[in-house]
Amino acid sequence: MSVIGDAVSAIKEALKLADDVKRTGATLKEVAKELREHDRRIIRLETQWETAMALRGSGGGMLKIENH
């Protein structure tokens, strides 16, 4: 009976680990989504900052355009 008990215990542990992995995956998915949202916000802020600096550098008039 000890072998059967060990097998049942191992199966229960495997199911618990599978559930833990599933929850961890869901959490990581949420974190990745939030990270993408933060990245988009940072890009918008950088764009606004660069535009403000370009306007400031041109004396507050027209947008300064640089040729590369």
C-alpha positions in Angstrom: 0.0 0.0 0.0 2.9 2.3 0.5 3.7 2.4 -3.2 0.1 3.3 -4.0 0.1 6.0 -1.4 3.3 7.4 -2.7 1.9 7.4 -6.3 -1.3 9.2 -5.2 0.8 11.7 -3.2 3.0 12.3 -6.3 0.0 12.9 -8.5 -1.5 15.4 -6.0 1.8 17.2 -5.9 2.0 17.3 -9.7 -1.5 18.7 -9.9 -0.6 21.3 -7.3 2.5 22.3 -9.2 0.6 22.5 -12.5 -1.9 24.9 -10.8 0.9 27.0 -9.5 2.5 27.2 -12.9 -0.9 28.2 -14.4 -1.3 31.0 -11.8 2.2 32.2 -12.3 1.7 32.3 -16.1 -1.5 34.4 -15.6 0.4 36.8 -13.3 3.2 37.2 -15.8 0.8 37.9 -18.5 -0.7 40.7 -16.4 2.7 42.1 -15.6 3.7 42.1 -19.3 0.5 43.9 -20.2 1.2 46.6 -17.5 4.8 46.9 -18.7 3.7 47.5 -22.3 1.3 50.2 -21.0 4.1 51.9 -19.1 6.4 51.7 -22.1 3.8 53.5 -24.2 3.3 56.2 -21.6 7.1 56.8 -21.4 7.3 57.1 -25.2 4.5 59.6 -25.2 6.2 61.6 -22.4 9.6 61.5 -24.3 7.8 62.7 -27.4 6.2 65.6 -25.6 9.5 66.5 -23.9 11.4 66.5 -27.2 8.7 68.6 -28.8 8.8 71.1 -26.0 12.6 71.3 -26.2 12.4 71.8 -29.9 9.9 74.6 -29.5 11.9 76.2 -26.8 15.1 76.0 -28.8 13.5 77.8 -31.8 12.5 80.7 -29.6 8.9 79.5 -29.0 7.9 79.9 -32.6 7.9 77.3 -35.3 9.1 73.8 -34.6 12.9 73.4 -35.3 13.5 70.7 -37.8 16.9 69.1 -37.9 18.4 67.7 -41.1 20.3 64.4 -40.7 
